[in-house]
Amino acid sequence: MGKKKKQEEIKLKDIKSMQFNINLSVPKEAFDELLRRMAHLESKDTPKEDESKDKKEKKKG
């Protein structure tokens, strides 16, 4: 069996950083859907898409 290589430490002077500014444009419906899914990630209990649309239509009408 081969020898394990010694894990090298990261030296602070070798670290370089960059900053990115990214602008994304998505339709409001897609963003709302993403937020809805993210809200239910831990419970793994995502409401069905049709149910949320029905509730929105009832509130509007």
Secondary structure, DSSP 8 states (H G I E B T S, - for coil): -----------GGG-------------HHHHHHHHHHHHTTTTT----HHHHHHHHHHHH-
